[in-house]
Amino acid sequence: MALALIVSAGSISAQKDSTLHRVPKQISIEVGYRNVFSVIDRSANPFVNSASNGYGFLLDYAWKLGGLSGKKPGIYLSVPIGYSVMMPDNNSSKSISMLNYGWTIRHELSVNKPITPFLGYGLLLNTLKLAGTDGGIMGHQTQFEFGANLNTKTRLKYFAKLEYSYTSYPKLGDSKRIHFQYLDFRVGARF
């Protein structure tokens, strides 16, 4: 009992001496164009058809984990949720929709510049649905991004980025998987 009181008193004393800081948060909204430039294994799967161009949007909530003093570039951990639609290339194809969510890390490459380049990496889950078909398939998505923030005198920042994604989906009744590679161009705002 006495030991517990000493430990509690020590932790209270330590808390009084340390300064607590709120972690800065950042919300991003983005829209853009998506292109499927590679599909590996088109064999007998109803989810793979000719739909190679589309559009998407994403909402992202991030916490700043590094560069809190402002002397080093910022590092952000974020939780994104996005939705993309791929339009059919011809009359025999159907549109494809994808919902994705997961975790991303974004590293800013400079401090206090009008334009701040950044690199990012994400691990996401992805649900793919084919128009007119019940259900969907769930896969994983790995993405890499490179872009730049356009800093303003307010808290609002505009950005543009180029994003490469590799997505893998299971095939029912088969040990092989379907692999998609996407290239996105996105623009947005952070606040």
C-alpha positions as a printed NumPy array, in Angstrom:
array([[  0.   ,   0.   ,   0.   ],
       [  2.791,   2.413,   0.941],
       [  4.638,   1.546,  -2.289],
       [  1.512,   2.351,  -4.347],
       [  1.219,   5.758,  -2.635],
       [  4.879,   6.557,  -3.326],
       [  4.549,   5.553,  -7.008],
       [  1.325,   7.597,  -7.366],
       [  2.916,  10.635,  -5.723],
       [  5.97 ,  10.301,  -7.99 ],
       [  3.851,  10.133, -11.138],
       [  1.784,  13.152, -10.066],
       [  4.995,  15.073,  -9.392],
       [  6.376,  14.066, -12.813],
       [  3.166,  15.181, -14.52 ],
       [  3.373,  18.632, -12.95 ],
       [  6.885,  19.117, -14.326],
       [  6.142,  17.991, -17.892],
       [  4.281,  20.074, -20.441],
       [  1.451,  18.442, -22.355],
       [  0.897,  19.37 , -26.008],
       [ -2.072,  18.65 , -28.216],
       [ -1.133,  16.723, -31.32 ],
       [ -2.033,  18.775, -34.403],
       [ -4.696,  17.197, -36.585],
       [ -5.324,  17.687, -40.278],
       [ -8.33 ,  16.867, -42.475],
       [ -7.854,  16.41 , -46.228],
       [-10.415,  16.194, -49.005],
       [ -9.315,  15.1  , -52.47 ],
       [-10.788,  14.276, -55.879],
       [ -9.201,  13.016, -59.05 ],
       [ -8.763,  10.734, -62.025],
       [ -7.901,   7.016, -61.841],
       [ -6.465,   4.789, -64.575],
       [ -6.048,   1.013, -64.448],
       [ -2.869,   0.386, -66.425],
       [ -2.392,  -3.285, -65.59 ],
       [ -4.636,  -6.247, -64.757],
       [ -2.918,  -9.578, -64.148],
       [ -5.061, -12.721, -64.577],
       [ -8.227, -11.925, -66.503],
       [ -9.302, -15.576, -66.554],
       [-12.978, -16.332, -65.916],
       [-13.717, -13.83 , -63.185],
       [-16.893, -11.741, -63.401],
       [-15.254,  -8.799, -61.607],
       [-12.619,  -8.272, -64.268],
       [-13.946,  -6.564, -67.352],
       [-12.928,  -3.637, -69.502],
       [-13.251,  -0.585, -67.235],
       [ -9.948,   1.236, -67.203],
       [-10.71 ,   4.917, -66.488],
       [-12.633,   6.588, -63.723],
       [-12.776,   9.085, -60.923],
       [-12.607,   9.029, -57.154],
       [-12.707,  11.042, -53.965],
       [-11.228,  10.561, -50.509],
       [-11.559,  11.988, -47.003],
       [ -8.537,  11.735, -44.73 ],
       [ -8.079,  12.445, -40.988],
       [ -4.427,  12.756, -39.921],
       [ -2.379,  13.261, -36.758],
       [  1.011,  14.975, -36.899],
       [  3.534,  12.627, -35.276],
       [  6.847,  14.186, -36.256],
       [  8.176,  17.694, -36.769],
       [  6.088,  19.052, -33.914],
       [  8.627,  21.787, -33.114],
       [  8.492,  23.149, -36.672],
       [ 12.248,  22.727, -37.107],
       [ 11.975,  19.381, -38.946],
       [  9.566,  18.306, -41.706],
       [  6.19 ,  16.981, -40.558],
       [  5.185,  13.319, -40.492],
       [  1.475,  12.464, -40.515],
       [ -0.371,   9.225, -39.712],
       [ -3.816,   9.208, -41.292],
       [ -7.015,   7.204, -41.587],
       [ -8.431,   7.624, -45.107],
       [-11.756,   6.482, -46.556],
       [-12.261,   6.759, -50.294],
       [-14.55 ,   5.722, -53.111],
       [-13.71 ,   5.269, -56.807],
       [-15.809,   4.436, -59.87 ],
       [-14.349,   2.959, -63.042],
       [-16.458,   3.596, -66.154],
       [-16.949,   0.783, -68.717],
       [-14.768,   1.018, -71.825],
       [-17.408,  -0.503, -74.13 ],
       [-21.069,  -1.647, -74.213],
       [-20.262,  -5.207, -73.112],
       [-18.495,  -4.069, -69.915],
       [-19.906,  -2.836, -66.605],
       [-18.77 ,  -0.134, -64.236],
       [-16.712,  -1.078, -61.191],
       [-16.839,   0.677, -57.826],
       [-14.258,   0.473, -55.057],
       [-14.41 ,   1.502, -51.403],
       [-11.043,   1.729, -49.636],
       [ -9.963,   2.503, -46.086],
       [ -6.906,   1.873, -43.936],
       [ -3.757,   3.687, -42.762],
       [ -1.307,   5.995, -44.506],
       [  1.937,   7.727, -43.539],
       [  2.917,  11.033, -45.181],
       [  6.382,  12.609, -44.909],
       [  6.797,  16.265, -45.777],
       [ 10.223,  16.934, -47.307],
       [ 10.773,  20.572, -46.301],
       [  9.816,  23.08 , -43.608],
       [  8.223,  26.548, -43.958],
       [  8.387,  26.742, -47.761],
       [  5.615,  28.067, -50.023],
       [  5.559,  24.66 , -51.737],
       [  6.217,  21.576, -49.592],
       [  6.85 ,  18.29 , -51.432],
       [  5.757,  15.071, -49.712],
       [  6.008,  11.293, -50.024],
       [  3.4  ,   8.872, -48.722],
       [  2.763,   5.177, -48.213],
       [ -0.509,   3.421, -47.422],
       [ -1.897,   0.01 , -46.516],
       [ -5.623,  -0.222, -47.177],
       [ -8.477,  -2.677, -47.477],
       [-10.458,  -2.428, -50.676],
       [-13.964,  -3.694, -51.549],
       [-14.655,  -4.063, -55.275],
       [-18.175,  -4.317, -56.738],
       [-19.313,  -4.884, -60.308],
       [-22.465,  -3.023, -61.409],
       [-25.503,  -5.313, -61.556],
       [-23.826,  -8.085, -59.523],
       [-24.762,  -8.939, -55.938],
       [-21.946,  -8.831, -53.398],
       [-18.349,  -7.891, -53.85 ],
       [-14.826,  -9.067, -53.217],
       [-12.433,  -7.691, -50.647],
       [ -8.726,  -7.269, -51.217],
       [ -5.747,  -5.307, -49.999],
       [ -4.206,  -2.208, -51.515],
       [ -0.681,  -0.863, -51.194],
       [ -0.143,   2.681, -52.397],
       [  2.722,   5.117, -52.868],
       [  2.262,   8.825, -53.484],
       [  4.341,  11.843, -54.378],
       [  2.968,  15.36 , -54.337],
       [  3.259,  18.898, -53.097],
       [  1.355,  21.107, -50.675],
       [  0.777,  24.713, -51.678],
       [  0.942,  26.515, -48.331],
       [ -1.195,  29.615, -47.785],
       [ -1.066,  32.23 , -45.029],
       [ -4.111,  30.562, -43.437],
       [ -4.405,  27.013, -42.119],
       [ -5.779,  25.907, -45.518],
       [ -3.321,  24.118, -47.805],
       [ -3.951,  23.009, -51.386],
       [ -2.187,  19.972, -52.798],
       [ -1.704,  17.864, -55.911],
       [ -0.299,  14.348, -56.017],
       [  0.438,  11.385, -58.233],
       [ -0.399,   8.024, -56.665],
       [  0.496,   4.448, -57.652],
       [ -1.596,   1.61 , -56.169],
       [ -1.235,  -2.145, -56.303],
       [ -4.405,  -4.055, -55.353],
       [ -4.886,  -7.792, -54.995],
       [ -8.245,  -9.628, -54.865],
       [ -8.994, -13.326, -54.287],
       [-10.68 , -15.449, -56.942],
       [-13.458, -17.681, -55.674],
       [-12.595, -21.363, -55.963],
       [ -9.02 , -20.665, -57.072],
       [ -5.742, -20.176, -55.218],
       [ -4.604, -17.514, -57.713],
       [ -5.413, -13.839, -57.166],
       [ -6.326, -10.971, -59.477],
       [ -3.886,  -8.034, -59.397],
       [ -4.71 ,  -4.469, -60.457],
       [ -2.285,  -1.572, -60.797],
       [ -3.706,   1.968, -60.713],
       [ -2.315,   5.398, -61.364],
       [ -4.222,   8.346, -59.848],
       [ -3.849,  12.08 , -60.246],
       [ -5.521,  13.862, -57.307],
       [ -5.997,  17.456, -56.173],
       [ -7.417,  18.617, -52.866],
       [ -7.284,  20.772, -49.786],
       [ -6.058,  20.234, -46.222],
       [ -7.247,  22.109, -43.162]])
